Amino acid sequence: MPRKTLLASFAVGALVLAGCSTSSDNSGAEEQPAVSVPTPISSPDGPGLADAVTGDAVVAHLEELERIASENNGNRAAGTSGYDASVDYVSGKLQAAGFEVETPEFDFDQFTVDTELLTAGDEQIPVGALEYSPATPEDGITARVVAAPADESPGCEATDYDGLDVGGAIVVVNRGVCPFAAKQTIAADLGAVAVVVVNNVPGPVDNGTLGGKEDARIPTGGVSQEDGAAVASAPELTLTLDTVTTTTKSRNIIAQTSTGDTSNVVVAGAHLDSVEDGPGINDNGSGTAAVLESALQLGSEPEVTNAVRFTFWGAEENGLVGSTAYVDGLSDEDKANIALYLNFDMIGSHNAGYLAYDGDDSDKVGEPAGPAGSDAIERVFVDYFGGEGIAVDGTDFDGRSDYGPFIAAGIPAGGVFSGADDEKTPEQAEKWGGTAGETYDENYHTAEDTLANIDREALAKNASAIGFGIGTYAQSVEGPNGVPVGDARTQARSGQ
């Protein structure tokens, strides 16, 4: 999904919850009314937790998150009252269930746009500033055009511009293969004064990002595929972008069972924030609700072998900022004590797929395999769904969700996903239902990402799978679908 990824600048708050010792932090939170929580289940294992995490319970959390958004300008984006109210809701539920809850703060960059104009001669062409793009001068930048060759990795290598005079030019480059930030950096290094990215599918470039203000070198905008030819063939363009990037604060939520081995912590996470354009009920109220319900059903003092840490990330939509701040704030020992990370981001897409992160790169698509043990996590979910009569496809670790910083630290990761803006194939529609040739979630990053547009069957099935995965690893991180432990873990992560 074209999330606002890569890294914005941040600073970790004082509380990280590295091990089993925690303390409650209610600073800044409104007093919460008494809330009812389920009685923890008697069988805190994979099958027991899978049965306990029901679609109805998950929907009840989504109703509350949608209510929060509707009362707070229609969204739950980081840095807004809607996000703060979401933190209060999740924290209140966890505290009522007996968890000690931390809400460590971090700083992140917030991007606003006033003016976006692109002209070719007398023709005005719709353009959108990529997140964190620097502003142009007030009168804009007028310069000749250099079009990057449309090869297999357009604008991803300096050699793509061999023989072209990029200095002082506006570079026009197709989207695809490498991040927007990489295309912009290469063009800037060669002396370009601005970049215009042409979408590689019909429609405009939505939610494009340069990663963070420290990565943003020159003004960069995006145009639709339909306007691409006119932009690339123009002898001269004028680009005007009035943008501002400011630093603000957000919070994560961290809660851990008081039982279980703290040298083999199972971390389960979902991002809590939405985009500013909508309430974010699938992205990612759905993952949040399933992880929250798993925590409530498991309870704060379950009879488990391994400690389970439940995490809810802020500012994911601004570049995985909350999860990155958290991982970067852990000591080497704390990182070594994390056995694995389970990530759940969008599980009720309108035209849902059944996807598990491709831990062993068996699909041979995009990024390489995850750290040692990621293949085992994939098998847990594939086997679970197989037992339910559902054949799961792999999905790439493409760096667009909160598994990213954990993988970078050498921690095995996995999870389930119902799809975002990629299209469902005819083969997938035949085995899962839904509509081939349409995106998994046509409401992705829009005001229509509401409970009414959730696929409740997919939501329920994925929520149970999440319970199964958490419960399975809560009892054992070893065996055929285990991850490295002890010396094997140290050796596996030594190259990170």
Secondary structure as the mmCIF struct_conf table of DSSP 4:
data_model
#
loop_
_struct_conf.conf_type_id
_struct_conf.id
_struct_conf.beg_label_comp_id
_struct_conf.beg_label_asym_id
_struct_conf.beg_label_seq_id
_struct_conf.end_label_comp_id
_struct_conf.end_label_asym_id
_struct_conf.end_label_seq_id
BEND BEND1 LYS A 4 LYS A 4
BEND BEND2 LEU A 6 LEU A 6
STRN STRN1 VAL A 12 VAL A 12
BEND BEND3 ALA A 14 ALA A 14
BEND BEND4 GLY A 19 CYS A 20
TURN_TY1_P TURN_TY1_P1 SER A 27 GLY A 28
HELX_LH_PP_P HELX_LH_PP_P1 ALA A 29 ALA A 34
HELX_LH_PP_P HELX_LH_PP_P2 PRO A 38 ILE A 41
BEND BEND5 SER A 42 SER A 42
BEND BEND6 ASP A 45 ASP A 45
HELX_RH_AL_P HELX_RH_AL_P1 GLY A 46 ALA A 52
BEND BEND7 VAL A 53 VAL A 53
HELX_RH_AL_P HELX_RH_AL_P2 GLY A 55 SER A 70
TURN_TY1_P TURN_TY1_P2 GLU A 71 GLY A 74
STRN STRN2 ALA A 77 ALA A 77
TURN_TY1_P TURN_TY1_P3 ALA A 78 GLY A 79
BEND BEND8 THR A 80 THR A 80
HELX_RH_AL_P HELX_RH_AL_P3 SER A 81 ALA A 96
TURN_TY1_P TURN_TY1_P4 ALA A 97 GLY A 98
STRN STRN3 VAL A 101 GLU A 102
STRN STRN4 GLU A 105 ALA A 120
TURN_TY1_P TURN_TY1_P5 GLY A 121 ASP A 122
STRN STRN5 GLU A 123 GLN A 124
STRN STRN6 GLY A 128 ALA A 129
HELX_LH_PP_P HELX_LH_PP_P3 LEU A 130 LEU A 130
STRN STRN7 GLU A 131 GLU A 131
TURN_TY1_P TURN_TY1_P6 TYR A 132 TYR A 132
HELX_LH_PP_P HELX_LH_PP_P4 SER A 133 PRO A 137
TURN_TY1_P TURN_TY1_P7 GLU A 138 ASP A 139
STRN STRN8 ILE A 141 ALA A 147
HELX_LH_PP_P HELX_LH_PP_P5 ALA A 148 PRO A 149
BEND BEND9 ASP A 151 SER A 153
TURN_TY1_P TURN_TY1_P8 PRO A 154 GLY A 155
BEND BEND10 CYS A 156 GLU A 157
HELX_RH_3T_P HELX_RH_3T_P1 ALA A 158 TYR A 161
TURN_TY1_P TURN_TY1_P9 ASP A 162 GLY A 163
TURN_TY1_P TURN_TY1_P10 GLY A 167 GLY A 168
HELX_LH_PP_P HELX_LH_PP_P6 ALA A 169 ALA A 169
STRN STRN9 ILE A 170 ASN A 174
BEND BEND11 VAL A 177 CYS A 178
HELX_RH_AL_P HELX_RH_AL_P4 PHE A 180 ASP A 189
TURN_TY1_P TURN_TY1_P11 LEU A 190 GLY A 191
BEND BEND12 VAL A 193 VAL A 193
STRN STRN10 ALA A 194 VAL A 198
HELX_LH_PP_P HELX_LH_PP_P7 ASN A 199 ASN A 199
BEND BEND13 ASN A 200 GLY A 203
BEND BEND14 ASN A 207 ASN A 207
STRN STRN11 THR A 209 THR A 209
BEND BEND15 GLY A 211 GLY A 212
TURN_TY1_P TURN_TY1_P12 LYS A 213 ASP A 215
BEND BEND16 ILE A 218 ILE A 218
STRN STRN12 THR A 220 VAL A 223
HELX_RH_AL_P HELX_RH_AL_P5 GLN A 225 SER A 233
BEND BEND17 PRO A 235 PRO A 235
STRN STRN13 GLU A 236 ARG A 251
STRN STRN14 ILE A 253 GLN A 256
BEND BEND18 SER A 258 GLY A 260
STRN STRN15 ASP A 261 HIS A 271
STRN STRN16 SER A 274 SER A 274
TURN_TY1_P TURN_TY1_P13 GLU A 276 ASP A 277
BEND BEND19 GLY A 278 GLY A 278
HELX_RH_PI_P HELX_RH_PI_P1 ILE A 281 SER A 286
HELX_RH_AL_P HELX_RH_AL_P6 GLY A 287 LEU A 298
BEND BEND20 SER A 300 GLU A 301
BEND BEND21 THR A 305 THR A 305
STRN STRN17 ASN A 306 TRP A 313
BEND BEND22 GLY A 314 GLY A 314
HELX_RH_3T_P HELX_RH_3T_P2 GLU A 316 ASN A 318
TURN_TY1_P TURN_TY1_P14 GLY A 319 GLY A 319
BEND BEND23 LEU A 320 LEU A 320
HELX_RH_AL_P HELX_RH_AL_P7 VAL A 321 ASP A 328
TURN_TY1_P TURN_TY1_P15 GLY A 329 GLY A 329
BEND BEND24 LEU A 330 LEU A 330
HELX_RH_AL_P HELX_RH_AL_P8 ASP A 332 ALA A 336
TURN_TY1_P TURN_TY1_P16 ASN A 337 ASN A 337
STRN STRN18 ILE A 338 ASN A 343
TURN_TY1_P TURN_TY1_P17 HIS A 350 ASN A 351
STRN STRN19 LEU A 355 TYR A 357
TURN_TY1_P TURN_TY1_P18 GLY A 359 ASP A 360
TURN_TY1_P TURN_TY1_P19 SER A 362 ASP A 363
BEND BEND25 GLY A 366 GLU A 367
BEND BEND26 PRO A 371 PRO A 371
TURN_TY1_P TURN_TY1_P20 ALA A 372 GLY A 373
HELX_RH_AL_P HELX_RH_AL_P9 SER A 374 GLY A 387
TURN_TY1_P TURN_TY1_P21 GLU A 388 GLY A 389
HELX_LH_PP_P HELX_LH_PP_P8 ALA A 391 VAL A 392
STRN STRN20 ASP A 393 THR A 395
BEND BEND27 GLY A 399 GLY A 399
BEND BEND28 SER A 401 SER A 401
TURN_TY1_P TURN_TY1_P22 ASP A 402 ASP A 402
HELX_RH_AL_P HELX_RH_AL_P10 TYR A 403 ALA A 408
TURN_TY1_P TURN_TY1_P23 ALA A 409 GLY A 410
STRN STRN21 ALA A 413 GLY A 414
STRN STRN22 VAL A 416 PHE A 417
BEND BEND29 ALA A 420 ASP A 422
STRN STRN23 GLU A 423 GLU A 423
HELX_LH_PP_P HELX_LH_PP_P9 LYS A 424 THR A 425
HELX_RH_AL_P HELX_RH_AL_P11 PRO A 426 TRP A 432
BEND BEND30 GLY A 434 GLY A 434
TURN_TY1_P TURN_TY1_P24 ALA A 436 GLY A 437
BEND BEND31 GLU A 438 GLU A 438
STRN STRN24 THR A 439 THR A 439
BEND BEND32 TYR A 440 TYR A 440
TURN_TY1_P TURN_TY1_P25 GLU A 442 HIS A 445
BEND BEND33 THR A 446 THR A 446
TURN_TY1_P TURN_TY1_P26 ALA A 447 GLU A 448
BEND BEND34 THR A 450 THR A 450
HELX_RH_3T_P HELX_RH_3T_P3 LEU A 451 ASN A 453
HELX_RH_AL_P HELX_RH_AL_P12 ARG A 456 GLN A 475
BEND BEND35 VAL A 477 VAL A 477
BEND BEND36 GLY A 479 GLY A 479
TURN_TY1_P TURN_TY1_P27 PRO A 480 ASN A 481
HELX_RH_AL_P HELX_RH_AL_P13 GLY A 486 ARG A 493
TURN_TY1_P TURN_TY1_P28 SER A 494 GLY A 495
#
